[in-house]
Amino acid sequence: MGLMAGGWRRLFRYLNHPDQVARFQQLCGVQPVPAAPPPPPANGDCRPPAGNQSGAAQRRGGGGGEQPPSPHPDCGKRNGVACPPRESKVKQQQQEGEGEMVGGAATDPATDPATGKKQPRRRNSLNEEAGGTEFIIRNRLLYYLFSFGTELGNELFYITFFPFWLWNIDPYVGRRLIVIWVWVMYLGQCTKDIIRWPRPRSPPVVKVEVFYDSEYGMPSTHAMSGTAIPFSLFFLTVGRWQYPYAFGLLLASSWCILVCLSRLYMGMHSILDVIAGVLYSILILIIFHPALDIIDNFNLTYKYAPLFIISLHLGMGLFSFTLDTWSTSRGDTAEILGTGAGIACASHFNHMFGILPDPPLDALPFSPPEISVNLIARAFLRFVIGVIVLLLTRAVLKACTIPLACKIFRIPCTDIRQARKRMEVELPYRYMTYGMVGFVALFLVPSLFNYLNLS
């Protein structure tokens, strides 16, 4: 039994070691830029360079081999503390041919491989810390593929994919899918802040993306959403829509694998983080998928459902926000809970006013409609109008809630970036803004489509 436990521990250490992530990155063409050599000593200066003093002292047999203390003692060890970049500039290496693009720390530019122009690396606007090592991308195809894969777990994807599904495909499946997504992401973010395992160390890992680097790493919520969304779609649509079973299963599996591998490629998670995220998501699906009928029916028909929904989501948020330092986790969780509350409340009012009614069961299964110019044009028009309304709603609520929260809690509003990191500002701003975005997406926008004869 002891040998088996020791074997499991060795396996966990192997899967959690940053060297495995670094090897995968190198296999995919992500390579760190070698550190620049120290400058030669000035003429007549026989002292060794500063970085080699300890080694020289040891070679002389002296006792001066102790390194000075690091000015960043918490670098890479505590949530929210990122390692500063090396002082050397980004070294552009052209000797390998055309297939290279060079990137640096979060404040350094990266070369767009398509245009050759300088593009800023993707980072969180609230995170002032620069992190990561300088790197070279040698495989453009994999870079674009895994960049797309990691976007399948980001806000831009959610704010476009969920509304498109609700407006153009199947609102019944869409609102149930969002219930699963809310629980998966909420439990994943809470588990991160309970376990508090750091992300892979850099170096040896190259941080191709640093947007979520201030969060903890275990489990990977990208892997959780990349498992829950495609497989929930598969289980919710199989038997309801007519399509090949093997095609749906292949598409869901490919989606999941792409998202999981993209997190290793970006240097954001260890192999153990990703595996834990997939298994955790499967466990949540096993528990919550059978309860979707009960949850959806309650949201639609119970008289006081909106009051219960808002209270539940607020309580879940207040229970989970116990971070030791600021990170993107708190704001993301508030966004998720707010969106889920808004969608659930909109479902109740849709049922009350007969908006987006569910088709009768005898109409199942549905056949995919024939693709035509008119169908594509109407779907595109619905999507464009709806997204414009959502973006306007988000902009207006953001402009109103942040100053209002600052005024109520007497927080200086001169630096909006710092003010948004305060819990008193971040929670009401995120919750109210995205709660209204969810409500508008499923209630007001479909009502607008009815008015414009676009339903």
Secondary structure as the mmCIF struct_conf table of DSSP 4:
data_model
#
loop_
_struct_conf.conf_type_id
_struct_conf.id
_struct_conf.beg_label_comp_id
_struct_conf.beg_label_asym_id
_struct_conf.beg_label_seq_id
_struct_conf.end_label_comp_id
_struct_conf.end_label_asym_id
_struct_conf.end_label_seq_id
HELX_RH_AL_P HELX_RH_AL_P1 GLY A 2 ASN A 16
HELX_RH_AL_P HELX_RH_AL_P2 PRO A 18 LEU A 27
TURN_TY1_P TURN_TY1_P1 CYS A 28 GLY A 29
STRN STRN1 VAL A 30 PRO A 32
HELX_LH_PP_P HELX_LH_PP_P1 VAL A 33 ALA A 42
TURN_TY1_P TURN_TY1_P2 ASN A 43 GLY A 44
BEND BEND1 ARG A 47 ARG A 47
HELX_LH_PP_P HELX_LH_PP_P2 PRO A 48 PRO A 49
HELX_RH_3T_P HELX_RH_3T_P1 ALA A 50 ASN A 52
HELX_RH_AL_P HELX_RH_AL_P3 GLN A 53 ARG A 60
TURN_TY1_P TURN_TY1_P3 GLY A 61 GLY A 61
BEND BEND2 GLY A 63 GLY A 63
HELX_LH_PP_P HELX_LH_PP_P3 GLU A 66 SER A 70
BEND BEND3 PRO A 71 PRO A 71
TURN_TY1_P TURN_TY1_P4 PRO A 73 LYS A 77
BEND BEND4 ARG A 78 ARG A 78
TURN_TY1_P TURN_TY1_P5 ASN A 79 GLY A 80
HELX_LH_PP_P HELX_LH_PP_P4 CYS A 83 ARG A 86
BEND BEND5 GLU A 87 SER A 88
HELX_LH_PP_P HELX_LH_PP_P5 LYS A 89 VAL A 90
TURN_TY1_P TURN_TY1_P6 GLN A 95 GLU A 96
BEND BEND6 GLU A 98 GLY A 99
STRN STRN2 MET A 101 GLY A 103
BEND BEND7 ALA A 105 ALA A 105
TURN_TY1_P TURN_TY1_P7 ALA A 106 THR A 107
BEND BEND8 ASP A 108 ASP A 108
STRN STRN3 PRO A 109 THR A 111
TURN_TY1_P TURN_TY1_P8 PRO A 113 THR A 115
STRN STRN4 LYS A 118 PRO A 120
HELX_LH_PP_P HELX_LH_PP_P6 ARG A 121 ARG A 122
TURN_TY1_P TURN_TY1_P9 SER A 125 LEU A 126
STRN STRN5 PHE A 135 ILE A 137
HELX_RH_AL_P HELX_RH_AL_P4 ARG A 140 GLU A 151
TURN_TY1_P TURN_TY1_P10 LEU A 152 GLY A 153
BEND BEND9 ASN A 154 ASN A 154
HELX_RH_AL_P HELX_RH_AL_P5 GLU A 155 ASN A 168
TURN_TY1_P TURN_TY1_P11 ILE A 169 ILE A 169
HELX_RH_AL_P HELX_RH_AL_P6 PRO A 171 ILE A 195
HELX_LH_PP_P HELX_LH_PP_P7 TRP A 197 ARG A 201
TURN_TY1_P TURN_TY1_P12 SER A 202 PRO A 204
BEND BEND10 VAL A 205 VAL A 205
BEND BEND11 VAL A 208 VAL A 208
TURN_TY1_P TURN_TY1_P13 PHE A 211 SER A 214
BEND BEND12 GLU A 215 GLU A 215
BEND BEND13 MET A 218 PRO A 219
HELX_RH_AL_P HELX_RH_AL_P7 THR A 221 THR A 237
STRN STRN6 VAL A 238 VAL A 238
TURN_TY1_P TURN_TY1_P14 GLY A 239 ARG A 240
STRN STRN7 TRP A 241 TRP A 241
BEND BEND14 TYR A 243 TYR A 243
HELX_RH_AL_P HELX_RH_AL_P8 TYR A 245 TYR A 265
TURN_TY1_P TURN_TY1_P15 MET A 266 GLY A 267
HELX_RH_AL_P HELX_RH_AL_P9 ILE A 271 PHE A 288
HELX_RH_3T_P HELX_RH_3T_P2 HIS A 289 ALA A 291
HELX_RH_AL_P HELX_RH_AL_P10 LEU A 292 THR A 301
TURN_TY1_P TURN_TY1_P16 LYS A 303 TYR A 304
HELX_RH_AL_P HELX_RH_AL_P11 ALA A 305 SER A 320
BEND BEND15 ASP A 324 THR A 325
HELX_RH_AL_P HELX_RH_AL_P12 THR A 328 PHE A 353
TURN_TY1_P TURN_TY1_P17 GLY A 354 GLY A 354
BEND BEND16 LEU A 356 LEU A 356
HELX_LH_PP_P HELX_LH_PP_P8 PRO A 357 PRO A 360
HELX_RH_3T_P HELX_RH_3T_P3 LEU A 361 ALA A 363
HELX_LH_PP_P HELX_LH_PP_P9 LEU A 364 LEU A 364
BEND BEND17 PRO A 365 PRO A 365
STRN STRN8 PHE A 366 PHE A 366
HELX_LH_PP_P HELX_LH_PP_P10 SER A 367 ILE A 371
HELX_RH_AL_P HELX_RH_AL_P13 VAL A 373 ILE A 408
TURN_TY1_P TURN_TY1_P18 PHE A 409 ARG A 410
BEND BEND18 THR A 414 ASP A 415
HELX_RH_AL_P HELX_RH_AL_P14 ILE A 416 ALA A 419
TURN_TY1_P TURN_TY1_P19 ARG A 420 LYS A 421
BEND BEND19 ARG A 422 ARG A 422
HELX_RH_AL_P HELX_RH_AL_P15 MET A 423 PHE A 439
HELX_RH_PI_P HELX_RH_PI_P1 VAL A 440 LEU A 444
HELX_RH_AL_P HELX_RH_AL_P16 VAL A 445 TYR A 451
TURN_TY1_P TURN_TY1_P20 LEU A 452 ASN A 453
#
